[in-house]
Amino acid sequence: MNTAGPAPAGGDGPEGGPVRPSGLLDVLRVASVVLDIEGRVTLWSPQAEELFGYSAQEALGQYAARIMVHEQHLDLVIKLFADVMRTGRSWAGAFPIRRKDGGTRLVEFRNMRLLDGQGEVYALGLAVDQSTVRRLEQDVALSTRIVAQSPIGLAVLDDDLRYVSVNPALEQINGIPAEQHLGRTIREVLPLVDADAIEAAARQVLDTGRPAIDRAMTGRTAADPDEDRAWSVSLYRLENALGTVLGVAVSVVDITEQHRANTEAETARRRLAVIADASARIGTTLELDRTAGELADVAVPELADAAAVDLLDAVVRGRRSTLGPAEPALIRALAVRSVDTSDMLPAADPPGKVTRYAPDRLITECVRTGLPVMVPQTKDDDLARIARSPEAAEQLARAGVHSYMAVPLIARGEVLGALDLTRTRNPRPFDEDDLLLARELASRAAVQIDNARWYQNARDTALTLQRSLLPSHPPVTGGLEVASRYQPAGATSEVGGDWFDVIPLGDDRTALVVGDVMGSGIPAAATMGRLRTATHTLASLGLDPAVLLDHLDRITGGLDQAIATCVYAVHDPRARQCLIANAGHLPPARVRVGHAPELLDLPTGVPLGVGGVAFSTTTVELEPGDRLVFYTDGLVETRRDPLDERLDRLLTLLDCPGQSLEEVCDLLLRTLHKPDNFDDVALLIAEARTPGD
């Protein structure tokens, strides 16, 4: 019979109050009965009252067999009682009892002989309702089977978080026998997992009673020491019937395959995001260096801690390049990016530099074979094959390079160069997923880089032609001091249409020409060259400006539907005037001493090549010190601002007494020509002088 209450919190004696259930005996409701040697009841517990239906007053002094045993078992029970009292051997069994209310109940009995201090013999009978025993046995058996056969790892930790019990599934997960768990902490049993996080969660469960469900844990165990595993861990506080905390129950489910699948899905999602980002960011312009920089920006830090975009020098120059097994590679660095510039950049080739890489270098192997090269874990020998020199290899080692990859840039079947990637801060080595992403980036970027390369080559060709056709005039003619500028456009397709010329004539006279061929590229540059040659020839004949433009109009009409605007002026220092004719061009500006700058009021005329409209010549006064400013529309026209406002801005800038012609040219280009203006600019400023000065 349970007579003990909960442990006292303090003081010298036990706490008062009713006894609460606290153990299995209370669950079983074990009835205790003591009989004397004659079989009379001498002690009768409250549980016996409940089980048999007789109060203690009714039962004490009665023959137990008559009030506890069914008539059909009376002889058998008397015999068993006599055997226990004679031999001292206990007896256990189950048989029906008769309750006071006449009902019958199957009861488990335990009988044993007792001796008191005077040597008197008594019998102790313990009785439990058999259905209660069977139910508890079933619960225990079920729990034992579930724990033993569950595929989920189960353990019990005491309040010091040391293992108390472990089921076979957890033995298999941890790779350690159950007995080697007992009395040890998680950290001691599993040194290669994040024990701090799990123990902190277990402490919180002990303190609050709130379970921790599905806590992720990764690491390695003795069962699989070479591979990372993942588990879902849940923790629950264990308490007895009185609420006393006994410890923590732990369930562990291996979710490695699910974790790997999620990781692979996340990797695929990240790869798609990087590719989408690359599609939006790479190739925003047709500038080769900028396109290479955009590729490097996408690669760092998402894929690598440092990235370099390198092209074969021959490819940059517009030639195909094939390397033999023993040939070195001449590599031109286009862009370098790094998360840690102080360590990595000194080891990288600076953009624009051409470096000779020996045949045994990994980048040489990459561009020679057109195949990627990956070194997941670099050693000193590998760094020597990555770097351009032993000094650079030492710098890579100091920067902490531990993984390397080079992926070829291939466009239209031609190897252009390579994307070089290294890792320093990111502890993970490059793997096949990283290689797949790098190849996808390189494949997409290579086409953009190739487009930029050919565009730049075409632009360089057009610029070369353009500059070869522009004049190299003396700063001073017979009656003029002259300064000029040519500013190419930012895009290849816009190069080639604008020109200016200064043509010395007899008697200190000078012809000034500014023109703009509509169209762009090499065809426009070629047309400009033909018109400039024709203008030189016609100017030597001393023609009136309007007549000269009329001849140029007919010449232009025969040049494959070419159209151009042009201003032609002849300065006569003796007459102190200019004769000017305009063919659809923006009017020149005149800056006179003591006057505000002004745009000349000239008949606009029609562009050359239109035909059918006569040109007219206007006489403009030009005293010594006065200036004429000729320009093409690329200087003043923009897509956002009204032309009148821009022309007013031009006149404001020209109001700058004391500045030289060269300074004025620089001021106008610096202030008016916008970086996003996709048109070239020709600028010519002439200041009248007294002949002989």
Beta strands, then each sheet from edge to edge (+ up, - down):
strand 1: 31-35
strand 2: 41-44
strand 3: 91-98
strand 4: 104-115
strand 5: 121-129
strand 6: 153-157
strand 7: 163-166
strand 8: 212-219
strand 9: 229-239
strand 10: 245-254
strand 11: 306-312
strand 12: 329-338
strand 13: 354-357
strand 14: 373-375
strand 15: 403-411
strand 16: 414-423
strand 17: 480-487
strand 18: 498-504
strand 19: 510-517
strand 20: 564-572
strand 21: 577-583
strand 22: 589-591
strand 23: 598-599
strand 24: 617-621
strand 25: 627-631
strand 26: 681-688
sheet 1: 2+ 1- 5+ 4- 3+
sheet 2: 7+ 6- 10+ 9- 8+
sheet 3: 13+ 12- 11+ 16- 15+ 14-
sheet 4: 17+ 26- 25+ 22- 23+
sheet 5: 18+ 19- 20+ 21- 24+
end
